[in-house]
Amino acid sequence: MAIALDNNSTRTPNTFPALNGLRFLAAMAVVFFHYAPKIDGYSQVPEPIKHIVSEGPAAVGFFFILSGFVLAYRHLQRPRAETKASFYWARALRLYPAYLVAFFLFAPIAVQKYLVHGQPAGHRTFLLSGTLSALMLQAWTPLSQAWNGPSWSLSVEAFMYFLFPFVALRVMRTSSRAATYLFIAGWLIPAGLASAFALGLIQERLWDAMIRNNPVLWVPLFLMGICAARFISVWQRVPKDLANVVSVTLFGAVILAAAVWPVQWSEVFITGGIAPLLVLLIVSFTRESGWLTRVVASRVFDGLGQVSYNIYILQSPAWHYWQALTNRLMHLPFETEKVTSWQFVLFLPVLILASFAVRRFIEIPIRQWLKTPRVGVVKQAWREPELLSDKSELTEPATIAE
């Protein structure tokens, strides 16, 4: 079945609050993946739950697909006058404020890791990884996770933003047959490479150092998201009762797939193995068709979704400081392999509150201050109200790793 570009004038919404809710859930999946297994007694958790937690990195594919989907809708399906420079400026304002907060919060941790307790080459790793991370270039190198591990995916995201003005319109205007082939290739290329790794055809050292976090591996999922924007107006015409059944079924299918996916093929699940299912989930949550989409689109989830990127990028430095503080209160070393359940449970609201604080006192003021670049630096052709205000954001990233 070919993917058609729908030119019907069916009215589509300005924002998709339920997608913000999904972003929050995906960001929390990453947090659980990183830190829930550190809880003392985690081995006693039922196996299906542990399987779901262990597949948390699949959120990276979800976020990349969602980025392509949202950007295509905002800038192509609902076009407005815009220059490449203004597009890049808006993306920089979206990513860099919270990114730099996390970067500098991680700096003392990097000092301890590479300069105080590091190997002889620690000084070189410190300088090189810090420079690469500051410039969002780390994902192209074996040092992709050396400085604030989760930030590697923002390096990938930055490359996708660079590509978008050059490829997006071509993707949206391509024939239905070509779009179908692109969609299938976008799924099979990363999943196929991950399958080759799972089968032992790609050495683990090569996979970890140069492939797993490389932007080229993830761009096909971004293109899938762009293709998926074609479905929005079609989905708006699906009967509401049927749309409700479909959205609930897809949501449950993603969770079920994570619970039963074979452990030895986990890398495939993470690297686009269920990408078509994620695409359908994203499209199905672009309308409030029933109880689940209404809950995920509620003001609470919408607000949490607006700080999901902050939750993601701040999690690593926040955890290091939180564990050191709480361990100190219990007269334990700053860093231990295991933590108590209360340390993990209380970390979640602390991280969320910190994310809201960064948004309120750093991100929003900086965006408002820099929203109109000085003449001669960037000529902005239009203003992005969703990006630069407190309104619901129909927006992009949040990612994975460490």
C-alpha positions in Angstrom: 0.0 0.0 0.0 1.5 3.3 -1.0 1.8 6.3 1.3 -0.2 9.1 -0.2 0.3 12.8 0.4 -3.2 14.0 1.5 -4.1 17.4 0.1 -7.6 17.4 1.6 -8.6 20.5 3.4 -9.7 18.6 6.5 -9.1 20.9 9.4 -6.2 19.8 11.6 -5.4 21.1 15.1 -2.7 23.7 15.8 -1.1 21.6 18.5 -1.2 18.0 19.7 -1.1 17.9 23.5 -1.2 14.1 23.6 2.1 14.0 21.9 3.6 16.0 24.7 2.2 13.5 27.1 3.8 10.7 25.2 7.1 12.5 25.2 6.9 12.7 29.0 6.2 9.0 29.3 9.1 8.2 26.9 11.5 10.4 28.9 10.5 8.7 32.1 11.1 5.3 30.4 14.7 6.4 29.8 15.1 7.5 33.4 13.8 4.2 34.7 16.1 2.3 32.3 19.2 4.2 33.7 18.4 4.2 37.4 15.7 1.7 38.4 18.1 -1.3 38.1 20.3 0.4 40.7 17.7 -0.2 43.4 18.7 -2.8 46.0 16.4 -5.8 45.4 15.6 -4.9 41.8 16.3 -8.5 40.9 13.0 -9.5 42.6 10.9 -7.4 40.2 8.8 -9.6 37.9 10.6 -10.4 34.7 8.0 -8.7 32.3 8.5 -5.4 34.2 12.2 -5.7 34.0 11.9 -6.4 30.3 9.9 -3.3 29.8 12.4 -1.2 31.8 15.3 -2.7 29.9 13.8 -1.6 26.5 13.7 2.0 27.7 16.3 3.1 25.2 13.8 2.5 22.4 12.6 6.0 23.4 15.4 7.3 21.3 13.7 6.0 18.1 10.4 7.4 19.3 11.9 10.9 19.8 13.6 10.9 16.4 10.5 9.8 14.6 8.5 12.4 16.5 10.9 15.2 15.6 10.6 14.5 11.9 6.8 14.2 12.3 6.4 17.5 14.2 8.8 19.5 12.1 7.1 18.3 8.9 3.7 19.3 10.2 4.7 22.7 11.5 6.9 23.7 8.6 5.5 21.9 5.6 1.9 20.9 6.2 1.2 24.4 7.7 3.8 26.4 5.8 4.9 29.9 6.7 7.6 32.3 5.3 10.9 31.2 6.8 14.6 31.3 6.0 17.1 28.5 6.8 18.8 30.9 9.2 15.7 31.6 11.1 14.9 27.8 11.3 18.4 27.0 12.7 18.2 29.9 15.1 14.9 28.6 16.5 16.3 25.1 16.8 19.3 26.5 18.7 17.1 28.3 21.1 15.1 25.1 21.6 18.1 22.9 22.5 21.0 24.9 23.8 19.8 26.6 27.1 18.9 23.4 29.0 21.7 21.6 27.1 24.3 24.0 28.5 22.9 23.8 32.0 23.4 20.1 31.9 26.8 20.5 30.3 28.1 22.7 33.1 26.4 20.7 35.8 28.3 17.7 34.5 31.7 19.5 34.5 32.6 18.8 38.1 31.7 15.2 37.6 33.9 15.1 34.5 36.8 16.6 36.5 36.5 13.8 39.1 36.1 11.2 36.4 38.9 12.1 34.1 41.3 14.4 36.0 41.2 13.3 39.6 40.5 9.6 39.2 41.2 9.1 35.5 43.7 7.2 33.5 46.9 8.8 32.1 45.0 9.9 29.1 42.2 11.4 31.2 43.3 15.0 30.5 43.0 14.4 26.8 39.6 12.7 27.2 38.4 15.6 29.4 39.4 18.3 26.9 38.3 16.5 23.8 35.0 15.2 25.1 34.1 18.6 26.6 34.8 20.4 23.3 32.9 17.9 21.2 29.9 17.9 23.6 29.8 21.7 23.8 29.6 21.8 20.0 27.2 18.9 19.8 29.6 16.8 17.7 30.2 14.0 20.1 27.9 11.4 18.4 30.3 11.2 15.5 33.1 9.9 17.7 33.8 7.1 20.1 33.5 9.7 22.9 29.7 10.1 22.3 28.8 9.3 25.9 31.9 10.6 27.6 30.4 13.8 28.8 26.8 13.7 30.1 26.0 10.4 28.4 22.4 11.2 27.3 23.6 14.2 25.4 24.8 12.1 22.5 21.3 12.0 21.1 21.1 15.8 21.0 24.2 15.6 18.8 22.2 13.4 16.5 19.2 15.7 16.8 21.4 18.7 15.8 22.4 16.9 12.6 18.8 16.1 11.8 17.9 19.8 12.2 20.7 20.6 9.8 19.4 18.2 7.2 15.7 19.1 7.5 15.6 22.2 5.3 17.4 20.3 2.5 15.4 17.1 2.5 12.0 17.6 4.1 10.2 19.3 1.2 11.6 16.7 -1.2 10.4 13.9 1.0 6.9 15.4 1.3 6.6 16.1 -2.4 7.8 12.7 -3.5 5.4 10.2 -5.1 3.4 7.8 -3.0 5.4 4.9 -4.3 8.7 6.5 -3.5 7.5 7.6 -0.1 6.5 4.0 0.7 9.9 2.7 -0.3 11.5 5.4 1.8 9.3 4.6 4.8 10.2 0.9 4.6 13.9 1.6 4.1 13.8 4.0 7.1 12.7 1.1 9.2 14.8 -1.7 7.7 18.2 0.1 7.6 18.7 0.7 11.3 16.8 -2.5 12.3 18.9 -4.5 9.8 22.2 -3.2 11.1 21.1 -3.9 14.7 20.1 -7.4 13.5 23.6 -7.9 12.0 25.1 -6.9 15.4 22.7 -9.3 17.3 23.8 -12.1 14.9 27.5 -11.4 15.6 28.1 -10.1 12.1 29.3 -6.7 13.5 31.9 -6.7 16.2 30.7 -5.3 19.6 33.7 -2.9 19.8 32.9 -1.4 16.4 29.2 -1.2 17.1 29.7 0.5 20.5 32.3 2.9 19.3 31.2 4.0 15.8 27.7 2.8 14.9 25.3 2.7 17.8 25.2 6.4 18.4 26.2 7.6 14.9 23.7 10.2 13.5 23.7 8.3 10.1 22.2 5.3 11.8 19.2 7.3 13.1 18.5 9.6 10.2 16.2 7.0 8.5 13.8 7.1 11.5 13.7 10.9 11.3 12.7 10.5 7.6 10.0 8.1 8.6 8.6 10.7 10.9 8.5 13.2 8.0 6.7 10.7 5.9 4.2 10.0 8.7 3.1 13.7 8.6 1.1 12.7 5.5 -1.3 10.7 7.6 -2.6 13.5 9.9 -5.6 14.7 7.9 -6.5 11.1 6.9 -6.5 10.1 10.6 -8.8 13.1 11.5 -11.5 11.5 9.3 -11.5 8.1 11.0 -14.6 7.6 13.1 -14.0 8.5 16.7 -15.0 5.2 18.3 -12.7 3.3 15.9 -9.9 5.8 16.5 -10.2 5.3 20.3 -9.9 1.5 19.9 -6.9 1.9 17.6 -5.0 4.3 19.9 -5.5 2.2 23.0 -4.5 -1.0 21.1 -1.3 0.6 19.7 -0.4 2.0 23.2 -0.9 -1.5 24.7 1.0 -3.1 21.8 4.1 -1.1 22.4 4.1 -2.0 26.1 3.4 -5.7 25.3 6.2 -5.8 22.7 8.7 -4.5 25.3 7.6 -7.1 27.8 7.9 -10.1 25.5 10.8 -9.0 23.2 13.6 -11.6 23.3 16.5 -10.3 25.3 19.1 -11.4 22.8 17.4 -9.2 20.2 17.0 -6.2 22.5 19.4 -4.0 20.3 17.0 -4.5 17.4 14.0 -3.3 19.5 16.0 -0.3 20.6 17.3 0.6 17.1 14.1 0.9 15.2 12.7 -2.6 15.4 9.2 -1.4 16.3 9.5 1.9 14.4 6.3 1.3 12.3 4.4 0.7 15.5 5.8 3.9 17.0 4.8 5.8 13.8 1.2 4.6 14.1 1.1 5.4 17.8 2.3 9.0 17.1 -0.3 9.5 14.4 -3.1 8.0 16.5 -2.4 10.4 19.4 -2.8 13.5 17.2 -6.5 13.6 18.2 -8.4 13.1 21.5 -10.5 10.2 20.4 -11.1 8.5 23.8 -10.2 8.2 27.5 -6.5 7.4 27.0 -5.7 10.2 24.6 -7.7 12.6 26.8 -5.7 11.6 29.8 -2.4 11.9 28.0 -3.5 15.2 26.5 -4.6 16.6 29.9 -3.0 19.8 31.3 -0.9 17.8 33.7 0.6 15.5 31.1 0.9 18.4 28.6 2.8 20.4 31.2 5.1 17.5 32.0 5.7 16.9 28.3 6.9 20.5 27.9 9.8 19.7 30.4 10.4 16.2 29.1 13.5 17.4 27.2 14.8 18.9 30.4 14.1 15.7 32.3 16.1 13.8 29.8 19.1 16.0 29.5 19.4 16.8 33.2 18.9 13.2 34.5 22.6 12.2 34.6 24.1 15.2 36.5 21.0 15.4 38.7 21.4 11.7 39.6 25.1 12.1 40.5 24.3 15.0 42.8 21.2 13.4 44.3 23.0 10.1 45.0 26.0 11.9 46.6 23.7 14.0 48.8 21.4 11.1 50.0 24.4 8.7 50.4 26.1 11.4 52.5 23.0 11.6 54.7 23.3 7.8 55.3 27.0 8.1 55.9 27.8 6.1 52.8 30.4 6.8 50.0 29.2 9.4 47.5 28.7 6.8 44.8 27.6 3.2 45.4 26.5 0.5 43.0 23.1 0.1 44.7 20.7 2.6 46.2 17.6 2.3 48.4 14.1 2.4 46.9 13.3 5.7 48.5 16.4 7.3 46.9 15.0 6.4 43.4 11.4 7.2 44.2 12.2 10.7 45.6 14.6 11.3 42.7 11.8 11.4 40.2 9.9 14.4 41.7 13.2 16.2 42.4 14.2 15.7 38.7 10.8 16.9 37.5 10.9 20.0 39.7 14.4 20.8 38.6 13.3 20.5 35.0 10.4 23.0 35.6 12.8 25.4 37.3 15.3 25.3 34.4 12.5 26.0 32.0 10.9 28.8 34.0 14.1 30.6 35.1 16.6 29.9 32.3 15.0 28.6 29.1 12.0 30.9 28.8 14.0 34.1 29.7 16.8 33.3 27.3 14.4 32.5 24.4 12.5 35.7 25.0 15.7 37.7 25.2 17.1 36.1 22.0 14.0 35.6 20.1 14.8 38.5 17.7 18.4 38.2 16.6 20.4 41.3 16.0 20.3 42.6 12.5 23.2 41.2 10.5 23.4 38.0 12.6 20.1 36.2 11.6 17.2 37.6 9.7 14.1 36.0 11.2 11.2 35.7 8.8 8.6 34.7 11.3 8.0 34.2 15.0 7.3 30.9 16.7 4.7 31.5 19.4 4.7 27.9 20.6 8.4 27.9 21.0 8.9 31.2 22.6 6.0 31.3 25.0 4.6 29.3 27.8 2.0 27.7 25.5 1.8 24.0 24.7 4.8 23.1 22.5 4.3 20.9 19.5 7.9 20.2 19.6 10.9 17.8 19.3 13.5 16.1 21.3 14.6 14.2 24.3 16.8 11.2 24.0 18.7 8.3 25.5 21.9 6.8 26.6 24.6 6.5 29.2 
